[in-house]
Amino acid sequence: MAAGAKGRDDRVARERARIYQARLDFHRGQARRRARDNAIAGIVGGVLVLAVIGGQTLYFTAGPGAPEPTPAPTPTSSPTEPTPEPTTTP
């Protein structure tokens, strides 16, 4: 009877080891997937932020959000008294 119990114990131990190894592989795969997903999310987020900044810049510098140019005030020559001619003294 001891021989039968030993075979059963070995079989249970092998099954337990197989399940443990499968669980380890699963968790390693999950960790790799999370790391990959985080890297992809960071890259996509960075590209999205750059696109938003670029769009804002273009909108406010070249698009409809650009300020309308206002004419610069020109100096006006108003009719004033004519400047007297310099006189020479002898």
C-alpha positions in Angstrom: 0.0 0.0 0.0 2.9 2.3 0.5 3.9 1.9 -3.1 0.5 3.1 -4.3 0.5 6.1 -2.0 3.9 7.1 -3.2 2.8 7.0 -6.9 -0.3 9.1 -6.0 1.8 11.6 -4.0 4.2 11.9 -6.9 1.4 12.5 -9.3 -0.2 15.2 -6.9 3.2 16.8 -6.5 3.8 16.9 -10.3 0.3 18.4 -10.8 0.9 21.0 -8.1 4.3 21.9 -9.7 2.6 22.2 -13.1 -0.1 24.5 -11.8 2.5 26.6 -9.9 4.6 26.9 -13.1 1.6 27.9 -15.1 0.7 30.5 -12.5 4.2 31.9 -12.6 4.2 32.1 -16.4 0.8 33.8 -16.3 2.0 36.5 -13.9 5.2 37.1 -15.8 3.1 37.5 -19.0 0.8 39.9 -17.2 3.8 42.0 -16.0 5.2 42.2 -19.5 1.9 43.2 -20.9 1.4 45.9 -18.3 4.9 47.3 -19.0 4.2 47.2 -22.7 0.8 48.9 -22.3 2.2 51.6 -20.1 5.0 52.3 -22.6 2.5 52.5 -25.5 0.1 54.8 -23.4 3.0 57.1 -22.6 4.1 57.4 -26.2 0.5 58.0 -27.4 -0.1 60.5 -24.7 3.1 62.4 -25.5 2.2 62.5 -29.2 -1.3 63.7 -28.3 0.0 66.5 -26.1 2.4 67.6 -28.9 -0.4 67.5 -31.4 -2.6 69.7 -29.2 0.2 72.2 -28.6 0.9 72.3 -32.3 -2.7 72.8 -33.2 -3.1 75.6 -30.7 0.0 77.3 -32.0 -1.1 77.1 -35.6 -4.6 78.3 -34.7 -3.5 81.3 -32.9 -0.6 82.3 -35.2 -1.9 81.5 -38.7 -5.5 80.5 -38.4 -8.7 82.2 -37.5 -7.5 82.8 -34.0 -4.7 85.1 -35.2 -5.2 88.8 -34.2 -6.2 91.2 -37.0 -3.4 93.5 -37.9 -4.2 97.1 -37.0 -2.8 100.0 -39.0 0.0 101.8 -37.3 -0.7 105.4 -36.5 1.0 107.6 -39.1 2.3 111.0 -38.1 -0.1 113.6 -39.5 1.2 116.9 -40.7 -1.3 119.4 -39.4 -1.4 122.8 -41.0 0.6 124.9 -38.6 2.3 128.2 -38.9 5.0 128.1 -41.5 8.5 128.0 -40.0 10.2 131.4 -40.4 13.2 131.6 -42.6 16.4 132.0 -40.7 17.9 135.4 -41.1 21.5 136.2 -41.4 22.9 139.0 -39.4 25.5 141.2 -41.1 
